[in-house]
Amino acid sequence: MPKNSRNDSRIARHDRLRKRIKGTSERPRLAVYRSLKHISAQIIDDANGRTICSASSLEKELAASGNAGGAKKVGAELAKRAVAQGITKVVFDRGGFRYHGRIAGLADGAREAGLEF
C-alpha cells in the first residue's frame, strides 16, 4: 500500500480526533465507519473498553442500503437500541471522515430518534 494513501490519511485524521474524544460510562462514544458500500456505527464505553450497542447497513432486518437514506435508517436504529439501554447522550466520533453525506445522514437519524450530541 502506498505511504500516503487516502485511507492512511483518514486514519491519521482519526488518530488526531481520538486525542480529544473519549467515551465515558455517562457519555459513550458513537463511532462511525463508512466503507464503499455500507455504513456501520457503534456506541462504545472507552472507560470500560466495551461496545454497548451497534447497527450496520449489513443487517438483514434493517434492510438499509449504504446511501444517505440507508445511513439515516442505521442511525435511527442505533439510537433506538441505545435509548432502550438508557443512553441518551453520546460523543460523536466521525472516524476521520468528513461530516457530509452518509456520515451526516447517520448523525441526523440518530438525533431524530433521541440521541443528544
Legacy VTK file of the C-alpha trace (Angstrom):
# vtk DataFile Version 3.0
C-alpha trace
ASCII
DATASET POLYDATA
POINTS 117 float
0.000 0.000 0.000
1.317 3.462 -0.817
2.641 5.510 2.065
0.148 8.372 1.696
-2.978 6.607 0.509
-6.441 8.041 1.126
-7.099 5.539 3.921
-3.750 6.310 5.611
-4.740 9.988 5.661
-8.153 9.098 7.136
-6.511 7.016 9.868
-4.179 9.919 10.698
-7.184 12.273 10.957
-8.981 9.746 13.168
-5.945 9.496 15.458
-5.937 13.291 15.819
-9.652 13.269 16.673
-9.250 10.480 19.222
-6.784 12.581 21.227
-9.728 14.824 22.157
-12.701 12.438 22.021
-13.137 9.870 24.797
-16.230 7.847 25.614
-17.197 7.528 29.267
-19.859 5.485 31.046
-22.086 8.589 31.304
-21.417 9.790 27.757
-20.152 6.993 25.473
-18.655 7.494 22.012
-20.691 6.980 18.837
-18.072 5.704 16.363
-18.910 5.610 12.649
-17.255 3.558 9.897
-18.066 4.021 6.227
-16.970 1.576 3.549
-17.602 1.937 -0.164
-20.910 0.031 0.001
-22.013 0.089 3.638
-22.008 2.091 6.851
-21.851 0.925 10.445
-21.827 2.569 13.857
-21.143 1.510 17.433
-21.675 3.091 20.812
-18.523 2.437 22.833
-17.657 2.938 26.507
-13.903 3.612 26.316
-13.507 3.686 30.110
-14.515 0.014 30.353
-13.439 -0.926 26.824
-16.745 -2.390 25.689
-19.246 -1.888 22.895
-22.700 -1.126 24.252
-24.673 -1.473 21.012
-24.163 -1.323 17.268
-26.019 -1.118 13.960
-24.975 -1.663 10.368
-26.428 -1.481 6.870
-25.376 -5.146 6.514
-28.100 -6.301 8.932
-30.945 -8.058 7.123
-33.687 -6.834 9.471
-32.649 -3.220 8.819
-32.803 -3.630 5.031
-30.764 -0.435 4.597
-28.534 0.342 1.662
-25.233 2.164 2.012
-26.538 5.507 0.709
-27.559 8.581 2.744
-31.114 7.306 3.274
-29.810 3.962 4.462
-27.357 5.716 6.761
-30.262 7.622 8.318
-32.043 4.290 8.986
-28.877 2.892 10.594
-28.577 5.984 12.822
-32.218 5.746 13.888
-31.911 2.032 14.703
-28.711 2.604 16.682
-30.377 5.388 18.682
-33.397 3.164 19.378
-31.108 0.419 20.720
-29.143 2.922 22.823
-32.234 4.545 24.341
-33.515 1.060 25.232
-30.324 0.623 27.296
-30.724 4.031 28.957
-28.207 6.010 26.883
-29.355 9.405 25.631
-26.120 11.461 25.454
-23.122 10.469 23.336
-19.942 11.959 21.880
-19.850 11.780 18.063
-16.716 10.247 16.515
-16.838 10.678 12.745
-13.878 8.338 12.262
-11.756 10.732 10.205
-14.483 11.043 7.562
-15.901 14.419 6.520
-19.160 15.359 8.257
-21.035 15.207 4.977
-23.387 12.906 3.082
-23.714 9.481 4.700
-21.934 10.479 7.929
-24.248 13.485 8.382
-27.258 11.303 7.466
-26.399 8.786 10.171
-25.989 11.618 12.706
-29.347 13.151 11.718
-31.116 9.803 12.054
-29.616 9.249 15.493
-30.594 12.743 16.660
-34.169 12.378 15.411
-34.502 9.061 17.266
-33.463 10.537 20.610
-29.672 10.754 20.974
-28.083 14.041 22.034
-24.682 15.185 20.726
LINES 1 118
117 0 1 2 3 4 5 6 7 8 9 10 11 12 13 14 15 16 17 18 19 20 21 22 23 24 25 26 27 28 29 30 31 32 33 34 35 36 37 38 39 40 41 42 43 44 45 46 47 48 49 50 51 52 53 54 55 56 57 58 59 60 61 62 63 64 65 66 67 68 69 70 71 72 73 74 75 76 77 78 79 80 81 82 83 84 85 86 87 88 89 90 91 92 93 94 95 96 97 98 99 100 101 102 103 104 105 106 107 108 109 110 111 112 113 114 115 116
